[in-house]
Amino acid sequence: MLRMIRLTFALASCSLLAAACGPSITSVEHFRHPESGGIKRAAFEMECPEDQLQVTDLGGWTIGVTGCGKKAVFKLATGAGWVNNTATEEQATKK
């Protein structure tokens, strides 16, 4: 009986671990996923249709987006989603 309980516990533990460590999603896939809001936000902020945006993984859940002659950097912020992390020209020239 004890052996059966241990076996059941071991199988349940393995199932939980497999589910928790399932297939991982890349930052680019997450950014492009409709529920993340990343690609929609980029299209809106850059005034460029989604299908014209090129997305590049810059590492550390940071995405580079180019399209329509513009480029921007988006960062995944906990609790806020994908946020534009690009300084405007005005901010870049202020000292």
C-alpha positions as CSV (number, residue, x, y, z in Angstrom):
1,M,0.0,0.0,0.0
2,L,2.8,2.4,0.9
3,R,4.6,1.6,-2.3
4,M,1.4,2.5,-4.3
5,I,1.1,5.8,-2.5
6,R,4.8,6.6,-3.3
7,L,4.4,5.7,-6.9
8,T,1.2,7.8,-7.2
9,F,3.0,10.8,-5.6
10,A,6.0,10.3,-7.9
11,L,3.8,10.2,-11.0
12,A,1.9,13.3,-9.9
13,S,5.1,15.2,-9.2
14,C,6.5,14.3,-12.6
15,S,3.3,15.5,-14.3
16,L,3.4,18.8,-12.5
17,L,7.0,19.4,-13.3
18,A,6.4,18.6,-17.0
19,A,3.5,21.0,-17.1
20,A,5.5,23.8,-15.3
21,C,8.5,23.3,-17.6
22,G,6.6,22.9,-20.8
23,P,7.6,24.6,-24.0
24,S,9.0,28.0,-23.5
25,I,8.0,31.0,-25.5
26,T,10.5,33.4,-27.0
27,S,10.3,37.2,-26.4
28,V,9.6,37.7,-30.1
29,E,6.7,35.2,-30.0
30,H,5.4,36.8,-26.9
31,F,5.6,40.3,-28.4
32,R,3.8,39.2,-31.6
33,H,1.1,37.3,-29.6
34,P,-2.2,39.2,-29.8
35,E,-2.9,38.9,-26.1
36,S,0.4,40.5,-25.1
37,G,-0.5,43.8,-26.8
38,G,3.1,44.3,-28.0
39,I,2.8,44.3,-31.7
40,K,-0.5,46.3,-31.6
41,R,1.2,48.9,-29.3
42,A,4.2,49.1,-31.7
43,A,1.9,49.6,-34.7
44,F,0.0,52.3,-33.0
45,E,3.0,54.2,-31.5
46,M,5.0,53.9,-34.7
47,E,2.0,54.7,-37.0
48,C,2.8,51.7,-39.1
49,P,0.7,48.6,-40.0
50,E,1.6,45.4,-38.1
51,D,2.5,43.5,-41.3
52,Q,5.2,46.1,-42.1
53,L,7.0,45.8,-38.7
54,Q,10.2,43.8,-38.4
55,V,10.8,42.4,-34.9
56,T,14.3,41.6,-33.5
57,D,15.2,40.0,-30.1
58,L,17.7,42.3,-28.4
59,G,17.9,40.0,-25.3
60,G,16.6,40.3,-21.8
61,W,13.0,40.6,-23.0
62,T,13.8,43.6,-25.0
63,I,12.6,43.9,-28.6
64,G,13.8,46.1,-31.5
65,V,11.1,47.1,-33.9
66,T,11.6,48.7,-37.3
67,G,9.1,49.7,-40.0
68,C,7.8,52.6,-42.1
69,G,11.2,54.4,-41.8
70,K,11.1,54.3,-37.9
71,K,12.6,52.2,-35.2
72,A,11.8,51.7,-31.5
73,V,12.8,49.5,-28.6
74,F,10.2,47.8,-26.4
75,K,10.8,46.3,-23.0
76,L,8.5,43.8,-21.2
77,A,7.7,45.5,-17.8
78,T,6.1,43.5,-15.1
79,G,2.5,44.6,-14.6
80,A,2.6,46.9,-17.6
81,G,3.3,44.7,-20.5
82,W,5.4,45.8,-23.5
83,V,6.4,49.5,-23.1
84,N,8.3,51.8,-25.5
85,N,11.8,52.3,-24.1
86,T,13.0,54.6,-26.8
87,A,14.0,58.2,-26.1
88,T,12.4,60.7,-28.4
89,E,14.7,63.0,-30.4
90,E,13.8,65.8,-28.1
91,Q,14.8,63.8,-25.0
92,A,18.0,62.6,-26.6
93,T,19.2,66.2,-27.4
94,K,18.4,67.6,-24.0
95,K,21.3,67.7,-21.5
